Amino acid sequence: VMKIEGDHRYALAVHEAGHTVVGLHLNHGTYLGTRIVDQVVVAAGVQTGGCATFEIPMVARRDSQFYLNYIAVTLAGLAAEEIVLGNRGDGANSDLATASRLATAFEVSLGMGSSLVYSSANDDKELEELRRLDPALAKRVDRLLQEQFERAKTILLERREFLERLTTVLCEHGMVRPSDLTMLQCLQGILAEKIESDNRHDLRNFASEN
């Protein structure tokens, strides 16, 4: 058993906070909570370091925007790492696999890309083979992923203070519940109002002095 602490724990918190912030902004289902793990069992192989959980209805009409949002939320953990840590770690294989699967399906089987030709490929190996055999498809998928990655970064940059506050809470407590998040958002609103009020006060003082 290896305890996760220090910079590693902070990086996990950044990653999961990224998923959370973008998921909330894009109304990606019902938010159920976010957590990071305290330890991993080394001999157990690949394990998740945490998760941000959103409940999505099993039966619903899903248009192209739903899938674009889904991809953005999936890539938001890596986007948060790049913003806060200055680089991306190697622990997001499952996120990349999910995002690539969604983006490829978007193009080849959901009728939402540049072609209406349908493919029955549905598992990762089959979809990867499609991309390997069709360089133009691979470029379209990569472009879609890059666009949604940048979109997630834009959302996070606009909400960076909230991202960092949420990261701190996750790092300290290991989890955030919906009720905790409501409190954080209220606090964030109060802080924003105070900053705006202080700025107005400073501007008035500057104007009176001049």
N, C-alpha and C positions, 0 to 999 in steps of 0.2 A: 504494500500500500504506500502510495506517495502523496504527501500532502501538497496541495496547490496553494501557494502563497506568494507574497511579494509582487514582482513585476508580472509574473505569469497570471496571478489572480486578477491583477488590475487589467491586463489585456483581455481576459475572458469577460470581465465586467463591461469594458468598452464595447466589445463585440456584441454582447447580448443587449446592451442599452441601445446600440444602433438599430438592431431589429425592432426593438420596442418603440423607439421614437418614430421611425418611418411607418411602422405598422399602425400606430395610433393616428398619425397624420393622414394616412390614406384610408382610414376606417376599414382596416383589413380584418373584418370579423369582430367577434366579441373578445375583448382582452381578458385573459384568465390569470396572467401573472408571468413573472420572469425569475429565473433562478440561475445560479452558477454552482458548480460542485465544489466541495471542500477537499476532496481527495479522489484519486483513481487507483484502481488495482492494475498494476503494471502488467501482470501476466494475462490479463483479460483481453488484450488486443485493443482494437479501436473503440474508444468510448467518447461520449459527448461531454463537453465541458460545461454545458448549460443549455438553456432554451428560453425563448420568448414565445409564449403560447397564446394563439388566437384561435377561437372556435369559429369555423366557417361552416355555414349550412351545407348539409350533404346534397340537398336538392334545391337548386336555384338557377336562374338564368345567368350565365356568365359570358360577358362580352369581351371584346379585345382589351378594354381598359382594366377589367378584372385581372387578366393574365399579365398585363404590363405592370400593374401594381404588385402582383404576387412576385414577379421577378425582382422588382425594386426592393421589396421588403426582404427577399431572400439574400440579396447582395448588400444589404444595408450594414451587416456586421463588418464586412470587409471595408466598406466605405468609412465606417466609424473609426476603424483601426488606422486607416490612412490619414484621416483628419487629426485624430488625437495623438497617435503614436508616431506618425510620420512614415509609416510603412505598413505592409500587410504580412501577417503571419501565415504559417503553413497548416493551420488547423481547421480550414474551412472547406475541406474536400466535399463534404456532403452538401454544403450550400452551393458550391459550383456545379455539382452534379445535378441538383434539383433545378437550378436556374437554367442550365444547358438543356435539360430535358424539357422544361416548359417552353423555352425559346424555340427549340427544334420542332416541338409539337405545334406551336404557334404558326410555324412556317409550312409544315408538311401535312398536318392532319386536322387542324382546327379551322382551316379556311380563312385565317386572319392575316396571313402574310401577303407576299406579292404574287403568289400562285394559288389557284384553286385545285390543283392536282392533289389527290389524297394518297397518303401512305398509311398502311396498317401497322407500321413499326411502332412499338410502344414501350419496349424496355431499353435501358441505357445502351446495351451492346448494339442493338439494332439501329438505334438513333445515331450512335457514334459511327456506325458503318455508313449510314446515309451521308453524314457530313464528310467522311473520308472519301467517298466515291464522287461527291459533288462539291467541288471547291467553291462554287458560287453560293451554294446553300450554307457552307461553313462560314463564308464571309457575311452573309445576311444574319446568321445566328450571332456571330461575334459582334456585329454592329448593333443588334438589338440589346445584347448584354451590356455593351459599353454605354449605350444611351441610358439604360435603366440604372446602371452603376452611377453615372454622372448625375442622374436625377435624384438618386438616394443621397449622394453627397451634397447636392444643393439644399435638400430638405434639412439635412443634419447641420450644415453650416448656418442655416437660418435659425436653428434651434440649438446651437452649440452649448449655450449655458445650461439648458435643460438636460442635454445629453451628458454633460460632465457632472451635473448634480445627481442624475440617475445612476451614473457610473459609480459615484462615491457611495451611494446608499447600497448598491449591489455588492460592492467590494467589502463594505463593512458588515452587512447583514446576510449576504448570500441569496437574498430573495426580495422581490417586490410584489406585493399583492395589489389588486385593483384599488382597494381602499387606500393603500400607501400612495399609489400613483395620484389619486385625487388630491391628497394632501400636498404632494409635491407640486402638482400643477397649480393649486391655489397659492402656494408659497411663491411659485415662479411668477404668477400674475401680480402678487403684492409687490415683489421685488421690481418687476418691470414698471409698475405704476410709480414706485418710489424713485426709480432712476429717472423716469420721465419728468416727475415733479421736481427733482433736484436740478435737472437740466434746464427746465423752465425758469427756476429760481436763479440759476447762474446766468442765464441770458438776460433776465431782468436787471440783475446787479451790474452786468457788463454794460447794458444800455444806459443805466442811470449814471455810471461812472464816466461815460463818454458823451 
